[in-house]
Amino acid sequence: MKTAYSDFRRLLRSVPPLLVSLLILSVVGMNLLANKSINTGLDWLALDCGILFSWLTFLSMDILTHCYGPRAASALSFVALAMNLLMAGIFFLASRISGVWGESFVEGSEEIINTALDNTFGGTWFIILGSSVAFLASAVLNNFLNYDIGKLLKRDRGFGGFALRSYVSTFLAQFADNLIFALLVSKLFFGWTLLQCFTCALTGAVAELLFEIFFSPLGYRMSRRILQEQKEA
């Protein structure tokens, strides 16, 4: 136990603080913005604003896996989840404190809007639980799948290798994340069918993969810089 704790402390000291901060920020932002759906104009395409952050979560984990391995990436994913639960607790307390949100000052609708904002930030237990389980499962899947694909490549293949690892692991892990959440929350509490759960998971994974593709060159440059600094240390 003491050895594991020492290894964890060394990991925290060795990983760039900016990368850890981006991972934590993206997990918190992803779960908060998931409260707002996106009007796509298509009945079969269900997305929420969490997608604006989810790509950053998985890109951060891909960089961590590439530079530090899947166990380290998973450990930091647990840290990010813990920080998200802490923030969810603080948001919940804030929602229970008597007061008025600035955006609720609409004549005749103050109480309705104020309650809606409290409920948005306060969260719902089954949504928080479902998103936590889905994130843990998808994070471990993403990190170890990314690593295993890298081992199959046998040698560093530059951006092409980084991209292949990231695209495959991100798509499958994002699909798993969306599907687990849909089954645990949307089906049980909102009456979704299995087809709706599957369609939502698939379309969401495709959309999130497009973000990953667009930003992967930035992730590759960050990972190369980290690896170079490790060699120079």
N, C-alpha and C positions, 0 to 999 in steps of 0.2 A: 504494500500500500504506500509506504513511504517513498519507494523507488518510483512508483507511478506518479506520485505527486511531484517529485523532483523533476521527472521528465516533462510533466505538464508545465511546470514553471519555466523550464528551459525553452519549451516550445513557445510560450507566450513572449519570452524575451527575444526569441529569434525571428518571429514573424513580424513583418512591418506593421506598425500600429494602424496605418491607413487602411491596409487590407482587412484587418480585423474589424475596424470601424465600419467599413463599407458592408461587410457581411452582416454585422449586427443591425446597422441602419436599414439595410434592405429587407431583412426578415421582419423587423418592426413595421416598416412602411408597407410591406406586402400584405401583412395581416390587417393593418388598419384600412388601407384602401380597398381591400377585398369587400368592404361593406357597400361599395358603390358599383353597380352594374354598368356595362357599356351598352348603349343602344346601337347595335350593329345594323338594324333594319332587316336582319335575317332570323327567322324563327329557329333555325337549326344551329345558329352560332351564338353560344352563350359565353360571354367574357366579362371579367370585372376589372376594375382599375388596379388591382394587385399586380397585373401583368407589367405595369410600369416599373415595378421593383423586382419581380421574380427572376427576370433574366440576370440581374446583378447578383442575386443570391447564388445562382448556379454557376455563373462565371467566376465568382469569388471562390467557390468550392473547387472549381476546375483548376484555378491557379494554385490553390493550396495543395491539391492532390499532386499536381505536376511538380511542385517544388519541395513538398514535405511528406508526401505519401498519403494514402487513404485514411489511415488511423488518425493522423494529425488533423486532417481536414474534417473527419467525423467528430473528433473531440471539440474542435472549434465550432462546429455546427451545433453541438450540444450547448456550448456557451452562448451562442447566438439565440438559441431557443429559450434558455434560462433568462436572458436579458429581455426577450420578448414577453415572457410570462411576467417578469417584474414590471415592465411597462404596462402590460394589460392590467395588473393589479393597481398600479398608480392611476391609470385612466378610470378604472372602476371606482376608486375612492373619490376621484374628482367628480365623477358623474353623480355621486351620492351627496356631495357637499351642496348645501343650499346656496343658490345663486342663479344668475341669469347669463346666458351666453350672449355675446355682442350681436350675433346674427339673428337673435330671436326677436329683436325689436321691430315687429311688423304688427301694426294695429289690428287687434282682434285675433291674432294667431300666436301671441307670445308664448302661452303655455304649451301649445301643441308643438311649436318649433323647438322650444327649450327641452321638452321631454324627448323629442326625436334626437336631438343632439346628444343628450345624456345617454340615451340608449345606444347610439352609434359608438361613442367613445367607451361606454361602460362594457360593451360586448355582451355576448350570450354564452353561457358556460359550454353548451354543446358545440358551438362554432369554434370556440377557443380550443376545446379538447380535440375536436376533429381535425383542425388545422395543425395542431401540435403533433398528433399521431402521423398525419400525412407527411408533414415535413421531416420528421425523424426517419421514417421509412424511406422516403425519396432521397434524403441526404446520404444515407448509408449506401443505397443502391447507386446513386450517382458517383460517389467517391470511389467505391471499389470497382465499379464497372469501368470508369475512366482509367483507373490504374491497370486493370486487367487488359484492356485494349492496348494500353501503352506497352505492356510486356509482350503482347503478340507482335508489335511492330519491331521488337528486338533492338532497335537503335533509334536515336533521335532523328526524326525526319523533318525538323524545322517546323514551320507554320502548318504544313500539311498534316503532320502527325498530331500536333496540338489540336488542330481543327477537327480531325476525324474523331479523336478521343472525346472532345467537348460536344460535338454535334450529336453523336450516338448516345452518349451517357445523358446529356441534357434532355433529349427528346424522350427517351424511355423513362427517365426519372420524373420529368415533368408530367408525363402521362400517368405514371403511378401516383404521383402527388394529387393530381386532379381527380383521378378515379377513386382513390381512397377517401378523399374528402367528400366527393359526391355520394359515395355509398354510405358513409357514416353520418353525413349531415343532410344532404339534399334528398336522398331516398327515404331515410328514416323519419325526418322531421318535416319535409316539404312535399312528400309524395311523388318524387320523380320516378320515372320508369327506368329499367336497366338500360334501355336504348338511349334515353336522355343522358344518363350518367356517362355512358360510353362515348356518346357524341360530344358532350361537353369536354370530357377528358382529352379526346383526340384533337378536337379543334383548338383547344387551349394549348396543348403541347406544340402543335404546329405554329401557332402565333408566337409562342414564347421562344421557339427555336429560331424564328426569323430575327428576333432581337439578338439572340446569341450569335447568329451568323454575322450580323452587322457589327457587333462590338467585339467579336473574337480577336481581331487584329490588335486591339488595345490590350486585351487579356494576355495575348502572346508576348507582347512587348514587356508587360509587367513581369511575367514569369521569367523571361530571359534576363531581365535586370536583376531579379532576386537571385537567380542561379549564378549569375556573374559575381554578385556581391558575396555569395557563399564561397565561391572559389578563391576570392581575394582575401577573405577573412582568415 
